[in-house]
């Protein structure tokens, strides 16, 4: 009888731990997104403006450098990092958008997903996206 009770107590404890586990990738794994706007402005290089989630890593570009790193979803927040970026010389609006995306992804943005669209918001920045694959 004691071993049965002990087994039930351990099983309940393990199940409770599963119920509170972090949500991992929250359906983002294997998806690719087109960036529609950075802080309300259309991307300077729309054909290169993407955000992808693969194998626990994200990669982003708005047209000049690439940004990438590990990610996870914690509740309604995208937690990324450490992030790395290539550092080619860029100037003007594409550089400003790149800096905004980097700051946004580094600040654990809140995820607002509705069907084929997603909005990431944090640290005074916003990114609007549309699902392209996934």
C-alpha positions, 0 to 999 in steps of 0.5 A: 500500500505504501509503495502504491501511494509513493508511486502515485505521489511521484507520478503526480509530481512528475505530471505537475512538472510537465504541466508547468514546463516552458512552451518551447517554440510555441509553434514557431519551429520550422516557420519562415516569415516575411517582414512587412514593417519595422516600426511601422515602415516598410522594409527598405529591401523587402525581398530580403526582409525575413525571419526564420525559426529552425532547430531552436535557432532564429535568423533574421535579415532586413537587407544588409547583415544577418542576425541569428541565435538561439530562441525559445518562447516563454509564455507570450514572449520570444526569448532570443540570444545570445544573438550574433550578427554579421557586420558589413558596412550598411548605412541609411534606412536599412542600417536603422531598420537592422538596428531596430530589429536587433534591439527588438529581438534582444528585448524578449518581445511579446508575440501577438500571432493571428493566423498567418500574421504575427507582431513582435513588440518590445523596447519601443520597437514593433515588427509585423510579419506574414507567414511564408512557410510552415 
